[in-house]
Amino acid sequence: MIGRPTVAVLPNRTEVDLIQEEARLPASHKELGRRGEDLAASLLRGAGYRILSRNWRAGRYEIDLVGSRGGEVVFVEVKTRRPGVQPASESVTPSQRRNIGRAAAAWMRMNPRVGRTFRFDLIAVTWPENGGPRVRYIPGAFDAHGP
C-alpha cells in the first residue's frame, strides 16, 4: 500500500518533485506501471484534485488519469520507469501527445458538464533498484498537437 505523499510547492515553480519513502521496486513491468499510477493518483488527491477516471479509453486511445479541481479538467499522462537512458519526463512522444489529445476530446464530449478549461499534465515516476520512487509532477507539460 502506498501512503499519502506530502507535497511541497515552491514559489515561482511549475514542477513539483516528491521523493517517496523507501519502497520495494515492483518486479514486473505491469506492476511497475500500476504502482506509478497509484502514486500519481495519490499525489493529485493530496493536491486537492478529484480523480474522475483512471485508464479511460476511447477506442485505441487511453488517458491514464483524469482529474478536476476548481472547474479545470486535467488529463494526466503517467510515465513510470526504472533509471536508464531516457528520463520518464522526456518520454512522451509527439504521436502520444496527439493520441492523448484525441482521447481528451472524446472524454470532454462525453462529460460536457465537468469543466470547460483543461490542460495536459505529466507525472514522471522514476523507481530505482534501491530506495523509494522519485515523482515529478509537471502541470501543463505539453499540448496535444506535438512539437
N, CA, C and O atoms as a GROMACS GRO file, in nm:
protein
  588
    1MET      N    1   0.084  -0.119   0.000
    1MET     CA    2   0.000   0.000   0.000
    1MET      C    3   0.087   0.123   0.000
    1MET      O    4   0.186   0.130   0.073
    2ILE      N    5   0.053   0.219  -0.080
    2ILE     CA    6   0.128   0.342  -0.091
    2ILE      C    7   0.063   0.446  -0.002
    2ILE      O    8  -0.057   0.472  -0.012
    3GLY      N    9   0.144   0.507   0.085
    3GLY     CA   10   0.092   0.609   0.174
    3GLY      C   11   0.065   0.738   0.101
    3GLY      O   12   0.109   0.756  -0.013
    4ARG      N   13  -0.007   0.827   0.165
    4ARG     CA   14  -0.039   0.957   0.106
    4ARG      C   15   0.085   1.044   0.108
    4ARG      O   16   0.142   1.069   0.215
    5PRO      N   17   0.130   1.092  -0.008
    5PRO     CA   18   0.252   1.172  -0.011
    5PRO      C   19   0.230   1.312   0.040
    5PRO      O   20   0.119   1.364   0.038
    6THR      N   21   0.337   1.373   0.086
    6THR     CA   22   0.335   1.512   0.125
    6THR      C   23   0.394   1.591   0.009
    6THR      O   24   0.500   1.557  -0.042
    7VAL      N   25   0.326   1.696  -0.032
    7VAL     CA   26   0.368   1.775  -0.146
    7VAL      C   27   0.403   1.915  -0.099
    7VAL      O   28   0.324   1.980  -0.031
    8ALA      N   29   0.522   1.960  -0.136
    8ALA     CA   30   0.562   2.098  -0.107
    8ALA      C   31   0.584   2.168  -0.240
    8ALA      O   32   0.663   2.122  -0.322
    9VAL      N   33   0.515   2.278  -0.260
    9VAL     CA   34   0.529   2.354  -0.384
    9VAL      C   35   0.607   2.480  -0.352
    9VAL      O   36   0.568   2.558  -0.265
   10LEU      N   37   0.717   2.500  -0.423
   10LEU     CA   38   0.798   2.619  -0.403
   10LEU      C   39   0.743   2.735  -0.486
   10LEU      O   40   0.688   2.712  -0.593
   11PRO      N   41   0.758   2.859  -0.438
   11PRO     CA   42   0.710   2.974  -0.515
   11PRO      C   43   0.778   2.981  -0.652
   11PRO      O   44   0.893   2.939  -0.667
   12ASN      N   45   0.706   3.034  -0.750
   12ASN     CA   46   0.759   3.052  -0.886
   12ASN      C   47   0.807   2.922  -0.949
   12ASN      O   48   0.903   2.923  -1.025
   13ARG      N   49   0.742   2.813  -0.918
   13ARG     CA   50   0.784   2.684  -0.970
   13ARG      C   51   0.663   2.611  -1.024
   13ARG      O   52   0.560   2.604  -0.957
   14THR      N   53   0.674   2.556  -1.142
   14THR     CA   54   0.561   2.483  -1.200
   14THR      C   55   0.579   2.332  -1.188
   14THR      O   56   0.488   2.256  -1.221
   15GLU      N   57   0.694   2.289  -1.141
   15GLU     CA   58   0.718   2.146  -1.124
   15GLU      C   59   0.728   2.113  -0.977
   15GLU      O   60   0.780   2.192  -0.897
   16VAL      N   61   0.677   1.998  -0.941
   16VAL     CA   62   0.681   1.952  -0.804
   16VAL      C   63   0.758   1.821  -0.801
   16VAL      O   64   0.724   1.728  -0.876
   17ASP      N   65   0.859   1.811  -0.718
   17ASP     CA   66   0.932   1.686  -0.700
   17ASP      C   67   0.892   1.624  -0.568
   17ASP      O   68   0.877   1.694  -0.467
   18LEU      N   69   0.874   1.496  -0.568
   18LEU     CA   70   0.836   1.423  -0.448
   18LEU      C   71   0.925   1.301  -0.438
   18LEU      O   72   0.939   1.225  -0.534
   19ILE      N   73   0.985   1.282  -0.323
   19ILE     CA   74   1.061   1.159  -0.301
   19ILE      C   75   0.983   1.078  -0.200
   19ILE      O   76   0.967   1.118  -0.084
   20GLN      N   77   0.934   0.963  -0.244
   20GLN     CA   78   0.852   0.876  -0.160
   20GLN      C   79   0.944   0.799  -0.065
   20GLN      O   80   1.060   0.773  -0.096
   21GLU      N   81   0.890   0.763   0.051
   21GLU     CA   82   0.967   0.681   0.143
   21GLU      C   83   1.009   0.552   0.074
   21GLU      O   84   0.951   0.512  -0.027
   22GLU      N   85   1.109   0.489   0.130
   22GLU     CA   86   1.161   0.366   0.070
   22GLU      C   87   1.049   0.265   0.045
   22GLU      O   88   0.967   0.238   0.132
   23ALA      N   89   1.049   0.212  -0.074
   23ALA     CA   90   0.952   0.111  -0.113
   23ALA      C   91   1.021   0.017  -0.211
   23ALA      O   92   1.107   0.059  -0.288
   24ARG      N   93   0.984  -0.108  -0.207
   24ARG     CA   94   1.046  -0.209  -0.291
   24ARG      C   95   1.009  -0.189  -0.437
   24ARG      O   96   0.894  -0.160  -0.470
   25LEU      N   97   1.107  -0.204  -0.525
   25LEU     CA   98   1.086  -0.194  -0.668
   25LEU      C   99   0.995  -0.307  -0.715
   25LEU      O  100   1.024  -0.423  -0.688
   26PRO      N  101   0.885  -0.275  -0.784
   26PRO     CA  102   0.797  -0.381  -0.835
   26PRO      C  103   0.871  -0.471  -0.934
   26PRO      O  104   0.956  -0.424  -1.010
   27ALA      N  105   0.839  -0.600  -0.931
   27ALA     CA  106   0.911  -0.698  -1.012
   27ALA      C  107   0.874  -0.692  -1.160
   27ALA      O  108   0.963  -0.698  -1.246
   28SER      N  109   0.746  -0.679  -1.192
   28SER     CA  110   0.705  -0.684  -1.332
   28SER      C  111   0.683  -0.543  -1.388
   28SER      O  112   0.658  -0.448  -1.314
   29HIS      N  113   0.691  -0.533  -1.519
   29HIS     CA  114   0.667  -0.406  -1.588
   29HIS      C  115   0.524  -0.358  -1.563
   29HIS      O  116   0.502  -0.239  -1.539
   30LYS      N  117   0.429  -0.449  -1.568
   30LYS     CA  118   0.288  -0.415  -1.546
   30LYS      C  119   0.266  -0.362  -1.404
   30LYS      O  120   0.197  -0.263  -1.384
   31GLU      N  121   0.326  -0.429  -1.307
   31GLU     CA  122   0.313  -0.386  -1.167
   31GLU      C  123   0.381  -0.250  -1.146
   31GLU      O  124   0.331  -0.167  -1.070
   32LEU      N  125   0.494  -0.229  -1.211
   32LEU     CA  126   0.564  -0.101  -1.201
   32LEU      C  127   0.473   0.012  -1.250
   32LEU      O  128   0.462   0.116  -1.184
   33GLY      N  129   0.409  -0.008  -1.364
   33GLY     CA  130   0.318   0.093  -1.418
   33GLY      C  131   0.198   0.117  -1.328
   33GLY      O  132   0.158   0.232  -1.308
   34ARG      N  133   0.141   0.010  -1.274
   34ARG     CA  134   0.025   0.026  -1.185
   34ARG      C  135   0.062   0.102  -1.059
   34ARG      O  136  -0.012   0.189  -1.014
   35ARG      N  137   0.178   0.068  -1.001
   35ARG     CA  138   0.222   0.137  -0.879
   35ARG      C  139   0.252   0.284  -0.906
   35ARG      O  140   0.226   0.370  -0.822
   36GLY      N  141   0.308   0.312  -1.024
   36GLY     CA  142   0.333   0.451  -1.062
   36GLY      C  143   0.203   0.529  -1.073
   36GLY      O  144   0.195   0.643  -1.027
   37GLU      N  145   0.101   0.468  -1.134
   37GLU     CA  146  -0.029   0.534  -1.146
   37GLU      C  147  -0.094   0.553  -1.009
   37GLU      O  148  -0.160   0.654  -0.985
   38ASP      N  149  -0.076   0.455  -0.919
   38ASP     CA  150  -0.128   0.471  -0.782
   38ASP      C  151  -0.063   0.590  -0.712
   38ASP      O  152  -0.131   0.669  -0.647
   39LEU      N  153   0.070   0.603  -0.728
   39LEU     CA  154   0.141   0.716  -0.668
   39LEU      C  155   0.090   0.848  -0.728
   39LEU      O  156   0.068   0.945  -0.655
   40ALA      N  157   0.073   0.850  -0.859
   40ALA     CA  158   0.027   0.971  -0.928
   40ALA      C  159  -0.112   1.012  -0.879
   40ALA      O  160  -0.136   1.130  -0.851
   41ALA      N  161  -0.203   0.916  -0.868
   41ALA     CA  162  -0.338   0.946  -0.820
   41ALA      C  163  -0.334   0.998  -0.677
   41ALA      O  164  -0.407   1.090  -0.642
   42SER      N  165  -0.250   0.939  -0.594
   42SER     CA  166  -0.236   0.983  -0.456
   42SER      C  167  -0.181   1.126  -0.449
   42SER      O  168  -0.226   1.207  -0.368
   43LEU      N  169  -0.085   1.155  -0.534
   43LEU     CA  170  -0.028   1.290  -0.538
   43LEU      C  171  -0.134   1.392  -0.577
   43LEU      O  172  -0.145   1.498  -0.516
   44LEU      N  173  -0.212   1.360  -0.680
   44LEU     CA  174  -0.318   1.451  -0.724
   44LEU      C  175  -0.422   1.473  -0.615
   44LEU      O  176  -0.463   1.587  -0.590
   45ARG      N  177  -0.466   1.365  -0.551
   45ARG     CA  178  -0.563   1.379  -0.441
   45ARG      C  179  -0.507   1.467  -0.330
   45ARG      O  180  -0.578   1.552  -0.275
   46GLY      N  181  -0.379   1.446  -0.297
   46GLY     CA  182  -0.314   1.526  -0.193
   46GLY      C  183  -0.304   1.673  -0.229
   46GLY      O  184  -0.296   1.759  -0.141
   47ALA      N  185  -0.306   1.704  -0.359
   47ALA     CA  186  -0.301   1.842  -0.406
   47ALA      C  187  -0.442   1.899  -0.428
   47ALA      O  188  -0.457   2.009  -0.482
   48GLY      N  189  -0.544   1.825  -0.386
   48GLY     CA  190  -0.681   1.877  -0.392
   48GLY      C  191  -0.759   1.843  -0.518
   48GLY      O  192  -0.867   1.899  -0.540
   49TYR      N  193  -0.708   1.753  -0.600
   49TYR     CA  194  -0.780   1.712  -0.721
   49TYR      C  195  -0.876   1.598  -0.691
   49TYR      O  196  -0.850   1.515  -0.603
   50ARG      N  197  -0.984   1.595  -0.764
   50ARG     CA  198  -1.076   1.482  -0.760
   50ARG      C  199  -1.044   1.395  -0.882
   50ARG      O  200  -1.037   1.446  -0.994
   51ILE      N  201  -1.024   1.266  -0.860
   51ILE     CA  202  -0.996   1.174  -0.971
   51ILE      C  203  -1.130   1.135  -1.033
   51ILE      O  204  -1.216   1.080  -0.965
   52LEU      N  205  -1.146   1.165  -1.160
   52LEU     CA  206  -1.271   1.138  -1.232
   52LEU      C  207  -1.265   1.007  -1.309
   52LEU      O  208  -1.366   0.937  -1.321
   53SER      N  209  -1.148   0.973  -1.363
   53SER     CA  210  -1.132   0.850  -1.442
   53SER      C  211  -0.988   0.801  -1.431
   53SER      O  212  -0.895   0.880  -1.417
   54ARG      N  213  -0.975   0.669  -1.439
   54ARG     CA  214  -0.842   0.606  -1.448
   54ARG      C  215  -0.844   0.513  -1.567
   54ARG      O  216  -0.939   0.437  -1.587
   55ASN      N  217  -0.737   0.519  -1.645
   55ASN     CA  218  -0.722   0.433  -1.763
   55ASN      C  219  -0.845   0.439  -1.854
   55ASN      O  220  -0.898   0.337  -1.897
   56TRP      N  221  -0.889   0.561  -1.882
   56TRP     CA  222  -1.007   0.583  -1.964
   56TRP      C  223  -0.970   0.563  -2.110
   56TRP      O  224  -0.868   0.613  -2.157
   57ARG      N  225  -1.055   0.489  -2.182
   57ARG     CA  226  -1.026   0.455  -2.322
   57ARG      C  227  -1.133   0.510  -2.416
   57ARG      O  228  -1.252   0.513  -2.385
   58ALA      N  229  -1.085   0.553  -2.532
   58ALA     CA  230  -1.171   0.590  -2.645
   58ALA      C  231  -1.112   0.516  -2.764
   58ALA      O  232  -1.018   0.564  -2.828
   59GLY      N  233  -1.167   0.400  -2.794
   59GLY     CA  234  -1.108   0.317  -2.900
   59GLY      C  235  -0.968   0.273  -2.861
   59GLY      O  236  -0.949   0.209  -2.758
   60ARG      N  237  -0.872   0.308  -2.944
   60ARG     CA  238  -0.734   0.268  -2.915
   60ARG      C  239  -0.657   0.371  -2.834
   60ARG      O  240  -0.539   0.351  -2.802
   61TYR      N  241  -0.722   0.483  -2.799
   61TYR     CA  242  -0.657   0.589  -2.724
   61TYR      C  243  -0.689   0.576  -2.576
   61TYR      O  244  -0.798   0.533  -2.538
   62GLU      N  245  -0.592   0.612  -2.492
   62GLU     CA  246  -0.611   0.599  -2.348
   62GLU      C  247  -0.556   0.721  -2.274
   62GLU      O  248  -0.456   0.781  -2.314
   63ILE      N  249  -0.624   0.755  -2.166
   63ILE     CA  250  -0.578   0.858  -2.074
   63ILE      C  251  -0.555   0.789  -1.940
   63ILE      O  252  -0.644   0.721  -1.889
   64ASP      N  253  -0.436   0.807  -1.884
   64ASP     CA  254  -0.404   0.740  -1.757
   64ASP      C  255  -0.492   0.790  -1.643
   64ASP      O  256  -0.554   0.710  -1.572
   65LEU      N  257  -0.498   0.922  -1.625
   65LEU     CA  258  -0.578   0.980  -1.517
   65LEU      C  259  -0.649   1.105  -1.567
   65LEU      O  260  -0.593   1.184  -1.643
   66VAL      N  261  -0.772   1.122  -1.524
   66VAL     CA  262  -0.845   1.246  -1.548
   66VAL      C  263  -0.886   1.298  -1.411
   66VAL      O  264  -0.947   1.227  -1.331
   67GLY      N  265  -0.851   1.423  -1.384
   67GLY     CA  266  -0.885   1.483  -1.257
   67GLY      C  267  -0.946   1.620  -1.276
   67GLY      O  268  -0.947   1.674  -1.387
   68SER      N  269  -0.998   1.675  -1.168
   68SER     CA  270  -1.051   1.811  -1.175
   68SER      C  271  -1.028   1.882  -1.043
   68SER      O  272  -1.022   1.820  -0.936
   69ARG      N  273  -1.016   2.012  -1.054
   69ARG     CA  274  -1.003   2.098  -0.936
   69ARG      C  275  -1.042   2.238  -0.981
   69ARG      O  276  -0.988   2.290  -1.079
   70GLY      N  277  -1.134   2.299  -0.910
   70GLY     CA  278  -1.174   2.436  -0.940
   70GLY      C  279  -1.230   2.455  -1.080
   70GLY      O  280  -1.209   2.560  -1.140
   71GLY      N  281  -1.302   2.357  -1.132
   71GLY     CA  282  -1.363   2.370  -1.264
   71GLY      C  283  -1.270   2.343  -1.380
   71GLY      O  284  -1.314   2.349  -1.495
   72GLU      N  285  -1.144   2.312  -1.354
   72GLU     CA  286  -1.049   2.280  -1.460
   72GLU      C  287  -1.027   2.128  -1.464
   72GLU      O  288  -1.010   2.064  -1.360
   73VAL      N  289  -1.028   2.073  -1.584
   73VAL     CA  290  -1.004   1.931  -1.603
   73VAL      C  291  -0.857   1.912  -1.638
   73VAL      O  292  -0.802   1.986  -1.720
   74VAL      N  293  -0.792   1.813  -1.577
   74VAL     CA  294  -0.654   1.780  -1.611
   74VAL      C  295  -0.648   1.637  -1.664
   74VAL      O  296  -0.699   1.544  -1.603
   75PHE      N  297  -0.584   1.624  -1.779
   75PHE     CA  298  -0.559   1.494  -1.839
   75PHE      C  299  -0.413   1.463  -1.810
   75PHE      O  300  -0.324   1.536  -1.852
   76VAL      N  301  -0.391   1.353  -1.739
   76VAL     CA  302  -0.257   1.325  -1.687
   76VAL      C  303  -0.200   1.200  -1.751
   76VAL      O  304  -0.260   1.092  -1.747
   77GLU      N  305  -0.083   1.215  -1.810
   77GLU     CA  306  -0.006   1.102  -1.861
   77GLU      C  307   0.093   1.065  -1.751
   77GLU      O  308   0.167   1.150  -1.702
   78VAL      N  309   0.095   0.937  -1.714
   78VAL     CA  310   0.186   0.889  -1.611
   78VAL      C  311   0.290   0.801  -1.678
   78VAL      O  312   0.256   0.706  -1.748
   79LYS      N  313   0.416   0.834  -1.658
   79LYS     CA  314   0.527   0.755  -1.712
   79LYS      C  315   0.608   0.704  -1.595
   79LYS      O  316   0.660   0.783  -1.516
   80THR      N  317   0.619   0.573  -1.583
   80THR     CA  318   0.696   0.513  -1.474
   80THR      C  319   0.810   0.434  -1.535
   80THR      O  320   0.791   0.353  -1.626
   81ARG      N  321   0.930   0.460  -1.485
   81ARG     CA  322   1.050   0.397  -1.540
   81ARG      C  323   1.146   0.358  -1.430
   81ARG      O  324   1.148   0.415  -1.321
   82ARG      N  325   1.227   0.259  -1.462
   82ARG     CA  326   1.347   0.234  -1.384
   82ARG      C  327   1.450   0.333  -1.437
   82ARG      O  328   1.439   0.377  -1.552
   83PRO      N  329   1.550   0.370  -1.356
   83PRO     CA  330   1.650   0.464  -1.408
   83PRO      C  331   1.715   0.406  -1.533
   83PRO      O  332   1.741   0.285  -1.540
   84GLY      N  333   1.743   0.489  -1.630
   84GLY     CA  334   1.804   0.440  -1.752
   84GLY      C  335   1.839   0.552  -1.846
   84GLY      O  336   1.866   0.665  -1.804
   85VAL      N  337   1.837   0.521  -1.972
   85VAL     CA  338   1.881   0.614  -2.074
   85VAL      C  339   1.788   0.734  -2.087
   85VAL      O  340   1.834   0.848  -2.083
   86GLN      N  341   1.658   0.711  -2.101
   86GLN     CA  342   1.563   0.821  -2.122
   86GLN      C  343   1.483   0.847  -1.995
   86GLN      O  344   1.412   0.759  -1.947
   87PRO      N  345   1.492   0.969  -1.942
   87PRO     CA  346   1.411   1.001  -1.824
   87PRO      C  347   1.262   0.991  -1.855
   87PRO      O  348   1.219   1.021  -1.967
   88ALA      N  349   1.185   0.950  -1.757
   88ALA     CA  350   1.040   0.937  -1.775
   88ALA      C  351   0.978   1.069  -1.819
   88ALA      O  352   0.884   1.070  -1.898
   89SER      N  353   1.031   1.180  -1.769
   89SER     CA  354   0.973   1.311  -1.801
   89SER      C  355   0.993   1.350  -1.947
   89SER      O  356   0.931   1.445  -1.994
   90GLU      N  357   1.079   1.280  -2.019
   90GLU     CA  358   1.106   1.313  -2.160
   90GLU      C  359   1.053   1.206  -2.255
   90GLU      O  360   1.089   1.206  -2.373
   91SER      N  361   0.970   1.118  -2.206
   91SER     CA  362   0.932   1.002  -2.287
   91SER      C  363   0.796   1.010  -2.355
   91SER      O  364   0.751   0.911  -2.411
   92VAL      N  365   0.730   1.125  -2.352
   92VAL     CA  366   0.602   1.141  -2.421
   92VAL      C  367   0.631   1.191  -2.563
   92VAL      O  368   0.675   1.304  -2.582
   93THR      N  369   0.607   1.105  -2.660
   93THR     CA  370   0.638   1.139  -2.799
   93THR      C  371   0.530   1.230  -2.859
   93THR      O  372   0.419   1.237  -2.806
   94PRO      N  373   0.562   1.298  -2.969
   94PRO     CA  374   0.458   1.380  -3.036
   94PRO      C  375   0.335   1.297  -3.074
   94PRO      O  376   0.223   1.346  -3.063
   95SER      N  377   0.355   1.175  -3.119
   95SER     CA  378   0.243   1.088  -3.155
   95SER      C  379   0.156   1.057  -3.031
   95SER      O  380   0.034   1.058  -3.039
   96GLN      N  381   0.221   1.029  -2.918
   96GLN     CA  382   0.146   1.003  -2.795
   96GLN      C  383   0.068   1.127  -2.752
   96GLN      O  384  -0.046   1.116  -2.705
   97ARG      N  385   0.127   1.244  -2.768
   97ARG     CA  386   0.058   1.368  -2.734
   97ARG      C  387  -0.069   1.384  -2.817
   97ARG      O  388  -0.175   1.417  -2.764
   98ARG      N  389  -0.058   1.361  -2.946
   98ARG     CA  390  -0.176   1.372  -3.033
   98ARG      C  391  -0.282   1.270  -2.992
   98ARG      O  392  -0.401   1.303  -2.988
   99ASN      N  393  -0.241   1.147  -2.962
   99ASN     CA  394  -0.337   1.044  -2.921
   99ASN      C  395  -0.404   1.077  -2.789
   99ASN      O  396  -0.524   1.053  -2.772
  100ILE      N  397  -0.329   1.133  -2.695
  100ILE     CA  398  -0.388   1.176  -2.568
  100ILE      C  399  -0.487   1.289  -2.594
  100ILE      O  400  -0.593   1.294  -2.532
  101GLY      N  401  -0.453   1.378  -2.686
  101GLY     CA  402  -0.544   1.486  -2.724
  101GLY      C  403  -0.674   1.434  -2.783
  101GLY      O  404  -0.781   1.486  -2.752
  102ARG      N  405  -0.664   1.332  -2.867
  102ARG     CA  406  -0.785   1.273  -2.926
  102ARG      C  407  -0.872   1.210  -2.818
  102ARG      O  408  -0.994   1.226  -2.817
  103ALA      N  409  -0.808   1.138  -2.726
  103ALA     CA  410  -0.884   1.077  -2.616
  103ALA      C  411  -0.947   1.185  -2.529
  103ALA      O  412  -1.061   1.171  -2.486
  104ALA      N  413  -0.873   1.292  -2.502
  104ALA     CA  414  -0.924   1.401  -2.418
  104ALA      C  415  -1.046   1.467  -2.484
  104ALA      O  416  -1.143   1.499  -2.416
  105ALA      N  417  -1.040   1.487  -2.616
  105ALA     CA  418  -1.154   1.547  -2.687
  105ALA      C  419  -1.277   1.457  -2.674
  105ALA      O  420  -1.388   1.506  -2.654
  106ALA      N  421  -1.257   1.325  -2.685
  106ALA     CA  422  -1.368   1.231  -2.669
  106ALA      C  423  -1.421   1.236  -2.526
  106ALA      O  424  -1.543   1.234  -2.505
  107TRP      N  425  -1.332   1.242  -2.428
  107TRP     CA  426  -1.374   1.248  -2.287
  107TRP      C  427  -1.456   1.374  -2.261
  107TRP      O  428  -1.560   1.370  -2.195
  108MET      N  429  -1.409   1.487  -2.314
  108MET     CA  430  -1.482   1.614  -2.294
  108MET      C  431  -1.620   1.610  -2.360
  108MET      O  432  -1.716   1.664  -2.305
  109ARG      N  433  -1.630   1.547  -2.478
  109ARG     CA  434  -1.762   1.534  -2.543
  109ARG      C  435  -1.856   1.450  -2.459
  109ARG      O  436  -1.976   1.478  -2.453
  110MET      N  437  -1.805   1.347  -2.394
  110MET     CA  438  -1.888   1.258  -2.313
  110MET      C  439  -1.919   1.315  -2.174
  110MET      O  440  -2.009   1.267  -2.106
  111ASN      N  441  -1.844   1.415  -2.133
  111ASN     CA  442  -1.859   1.474  -1.999
  111ASN      C  443  -1.866   1.627  -2.010
  111ASN      O  444  -1.781   1.696  -1.953
  112PRO      N  445  -1.964   1.680  -2.081
  112PRO     CA  446  -1.966   1.825  -2.109
  112PRO      C  447  -1.988   1.913  -1.986
  112PRO      O  448  -1.957   2.032  -1.992
  113ARG      N  449  -2.039   1.860  -1.879
  113ARG     CA  450  -2.070   1.943  -1.761
  113ARG      C  451  -1.957   1.952  -1.660
  113ARG      O  452  -1.967   2.025  -1.562
  114VAL      N  453  -1.851   1.878  -1.683
  114VAL     CA  454  -1.743   1.872  -1.583
  114VAL      C  455  -1.662   2.000  -1.578
  114VAL      O  456  -1.632   2.050  -1.470
  115GLY      N  457  -1.626   2.054  -1.691
  115GLY     CA  458  -1.546   2.176  -1.696
  115GLY      C  459  -1.525   2.220  -1.838
  115GLY      O  460  -1.538   2.142  -1.932
  116ARG      N  461  -1.493   2.346  -1.854
  116ARG     CA  462  -1.472   2.399  -1.989
  116ARG      C  463  -1.324   2.419  -2.018
  116ARG      O  464  -1.284   2.418  -2.135
  117THR      N  465  -1.243   2.435  -1.916
  117THR     CA  466  -1.099   2.451  -1.938
  117THR      C  467  -1.029   2.321  -1.903
  117THR      O  468  -1.073   2.244  -1.818
  118PHE      N  469  -0.918   2.298  -1.971
  118PHE     CA  470  -0.843   2.175  -1.946
  118PHE      C  471  -0.696   2.198  -1.977
  118PHE      O  472  -0.659   2.295  -2.043
  119ARG      N  473  -0.615   2.106  -1.931
  119ARG     CA  474  -0.472   2.108  -1.963
  119ARG      C  475  -0.420   1.965  -1.958
  119ARG      O  476  -0.487   1.873  -1.911
  120PHE      N  477  -0.297   1.950  -2.008
  120PHE     CA  478  -0.232   1.820  -2.012
  120PHE      C  479  -0.111   1.823  -1.918
  120PHE      O  480  -0.019   1.903  -1.937
  121ASP      N  481  -0.112   1.736  -1.819
  121ASP     CA  482  -0.005   1.728  -1.720
  121ASP      C  483   0.072   1.598  -1.739
  121ASP      O  484   0.024   1.504  -1.803
  122LEU      N  485   0.191   1.595  -1.683
  122LEU     CA  486   0.273   1.475  -1.683
  122LEU      C  487   0.317   1.446  -1.542
  122LEU      O  488   0.361   1.535  -1.470
  123ILE      N  489   0.305   1.321  -1.502
  123ILE     CA  490   0.363   1.276  -1.376
  123ILE      C  491   0.463   1.168  -1.413
  123ILE      O  492   0.427   1.062  -1.464
  124ALA      N  493   0.591   1.196  -1.385
  124ALA     CA  494   0.700   1.106  -1.418
  124ALA      C  495   0.750   1.041  -1.290
  124ALA      O  496   0.790   1.109  -1.196
  125VAL      N  497   0.749   0.908  -1.288
  125VAL     CA  498   0.793   0.833  -1.171
  125VAL      C  499   0.918   0.756  -1.210
  125VAL      O  500   0.917   0.678  -1.305
  126THR      N  501   1.026   0.778  -1.137
  126THR     CA  502   1.150   0.702  -1.158
  126THR      C  503   1.170   0.617  -1.034
  126THR      O  504   1.176   0.668  -0.922
  127TRP      N  505   1.182   0.486  -1.055
  127TRP     CA  506   1.188   0.392  -0.943
  127TRP      C  507   1.322   0.318  -0.947
  127TRP      O  508   1.338   0.223  -1.024
  128PRO      N  509   1.418   0.359  -0.863
  128PRO     CA  510   1.549   0.293  -0.864
  128PRO      C  511   1.544   0.154  -0.801
  128PRO      O  512   1.447   0.118  -0.735
  129GLU      N  513   1.650   0.077  -0.823
  129GLU     CA  514   1.660  -0.058  -0.765
  129GLU      C  515   1.654  -0.053  -0.613
  129GLU      O  516   1.590  -0.136  -0.550
  130ASN      N  517   1.723   0.045  -0.555
  130ASN     CA  518   1.725   0.060  -0.409
  130ASN      C  519   1.668   0.197  -0.374
  130ASN      O  520   1.703   0.298  -0.435
  131GLY      N  521   1.581   0.200  -0.275
  131GLY     CA  522   1.522   0.326  -0.234
  131GLY      C  523   1.382   0.342  -0.290
  131GLY      O  524   1.333   0.258  -0.365
  132GLY      N  525   1.320   0.452  -0.253
  132GLY     CA  526   1.184   0.478  -0.295
  132GLY      C  527   1.178   0.551  -0.428
  132GLY      O  528   1.279   0.600  -0.478
  133PRO      N  529   1.059   0.557  -0.484
  133PRO     CA  530   1.042   0.623  -0.613
  133PRO      C  531   1.055   0.775  -0.602
  133PRO      O  532   1.026   0.834  -0.498
  134ARG      N  533   1.099   0.835  -0.709
  134ARG     CA  534   1.103   0.981  -0.720
  134ARG      C  535   0.993   1.021  -0.818
  134ARG      O  536   0.987   0.969  -0.930
  135VAL      N  537   0.907   1.112  -0.776
  135VAL     CA  538   0.792   1.152  -0.855
  135VAL      C  539   0.807   1.298  -0.894
  135VAL      O  540   0.833   1.384  -0.810
  136ARG      N  541   0.791   1.325  -1.022
  136ARG     CA  542   0.797   1.463  -1.072
  136ARG      C  543   0.664   1.496  -1.138
  136ARG      O  544   0.623   1.429  -1.232
  137TYR      N  545   0.598   1.599  -1.087
  137TYR     CA  546   0.468   1.642  -1.140
  137TYR      C  547   0.490   1.770  -1.219
  137TYR      O  548   0.541   1.869  -1.166
  138ILE      N  549   0.451   1.768  -1.347
  138ILE     CA  550   0.472   1.883  -1.434
  138ILE      C  551   0.335   1.926  -1.491
  138ILE      O  552   0.290   1.872  -1.591
  139PRO      N  553   0.270   2.024  -1.425
  139PRO     CA  554   0.143   2.076  -1.478
  139PRO      C  555   0.165   2.146  -1.612
  139PRO      O  556   0.265   2.213  -1.632
  140GLY      N  557   0.070   2.129  -1.703
  140GLY     CA  558   0.082   2.195  -1.834
  140GLY      C  559   0.204   2.150  -1.911
  140GLY      O  560   0.267   2.230  -1.980
  141ALA      N  561   0.238   2.023  -1.901
  141ALA     CA  562   0.363   1.970  -1.958
  141ALA      C  563   0.366   1.973  -2.111
  141ALA      O  564   0.474   1.987  -2.170
  142PHE      N  565   0.251   1.962  -2.173
  142PHE     CA  566   0.250   1.958  -2.321
  142PHE      C  567   0.114   1.998  -2.372
  142PHE      O  568   0.016   2.005  -2.297
  143ASP      N  569   0.109   2.024  -2.503
  143ASP     CA  570  -0.021   2.041  -2.567
  143ASP      C  571  -0.045   1.918  -2.654
  143ASP      O  572   0.044   1.835  -2.670
  144ALA      N  573  -0.163   1.907  -2.708
  144ALA     CA  574  -0.199   1.784  -2.778
  144ALA      C  575  -0.156   1.781  -2.924
  144ALA      O  576  -0.184   1.684  -2.996
  145HIS      N  577  -0.088   1.885  -2.969
  145HIS     CA  578  -0.054   1.894  -3.111
  145HIS      C  579   0.087   1.844  -3.142
  145HIS      O  580   0.126   1.843  -3.259
  146GLY      N  581   0.164   1.804  -3.043
  146GLY     CA  582   0.302   1.765  -3.067
  146GLY      C  583   0.390   1.890  -3.068
  146GLY      O  584   0.344   1.997  -3.028
  147PRO      N  585   0.515   1.877  -3.112
  147PRO     CA  586   0.608   1.993  -3.106
  147PRO      C  587   0.571   2.100  -3.207
  147PRO      O  588   0.639   2.203  -3.215
   0.00000   0.00000   0.00000
